[in-house]
Amino acid sequence: MQNSDLLLNNMDAAAKEAADVLKALSNPGRLRILCALAPGPLTVTEIETAIDASQSYVSGQLLKLRGEGLVRCERDGRAMYYQLSDPRVRPLLEKIYQLFCSED
């Protein structure tokens, strides 16, 4: 395989991976959940309160985000805490906040 072919294959793989992350961020509900998790881990109940959504909606969106590798959960006794799992997501969320949510 030539260097240019390898470069194109790497670029294709990176573009697909970036598109998958951006696709998850394009859903307003999932974006709100990810923004709520940016400061640190939360339980489902805390996420429900933070984004003013039902338990079933939050759970369904968290399932999708887990499947996409963007969040993970850890059990602490009876509580399940969700947190960001992909370190590339936090800077994206910070930039989105800066561009769209900041009052400046």
N, C-alpha and C positions, 0 to 999 in steps of 0.2 A: 504494500500500500504506500502510495506517495505521501509526502508531507502535506500537500494541499488537500488530498482526500481525507487524511486524518484530521486536519484542521476543520474541514467541513463537517465531518462526522461529530467532532467535539462540539462545534457550534450548533449543529442540529439538536444534539442532546441537551445542551445548555438552554437553547431556546424553548424546547419542550418543557423542561423543568421550570423555567421562569414563567411560561404561559400557564402551567398548572397552578403555581402559587398565585399568580395574578387573577386567575379564574376564581379561586377561593376568596380572594379579597374583593372580587367584584360583586359578591352577594352582600347586600347591606346588613342583613342579620348576622352573618358570620363575621363580617368586618367589625361590627359592634362588639361581638363576643371577644374577638382577638384584641380589640382596643381595651376592653375591660380587664383582660388578662395581662396586658402589658406591664402594669406595676407589680404584679406578683400573682401567686396561686389563689384561686377562689373555688368555693363549692358551687354546685349547681344552683342552690338557693341564692347564694350571693350574686351569681351571674344573672339569675332571673330578676333580682331586684335592680341590679346595675343597668340592665337594658330594658326593664319593664316588659318582660315576656313570660309566657307560661312555661311550666316545667317541661311539658311535652315538646314544645318548640325548641327550647334550649337544649334538651337532651338529644333531639334529632340533629340539630346543627353541630353539637359537640361530636356526635358519632361521625358525621361527615368530615369534620376537621381532624379527628383522630385518624380516620382512614386516609386522609391526605398528608398525614405526618406533621401537621402544624401544631397540634396540641397533644399532650399526654396527661394521664391522670395517675395519681398516687393515693393509696388508701392510708388514712390516719384514723385508726379505730373504725368507727362506723361511717366516717365522712370520706368522700372522694374529693380530692383537690385537683383541679385542672390548671395547667400552666402551658405557656408557649414551649414548644419543643424544638422548633427550627430557629436557630440563632439568626438566620437571615431575615426573619419576619419583623423583629423588633425595630431595626432601622427603617424598614419600609413603613411601619405603623407610625413611627416618629415623624417621618417626612410627610405622610398623609395628614397627620394631625397639624403639623406646621403649616401646610398649604391650605387645608380646608377647615380646620377647627379653631385655630388660634385667633385671638381677638385683635391681634396687631394689624 
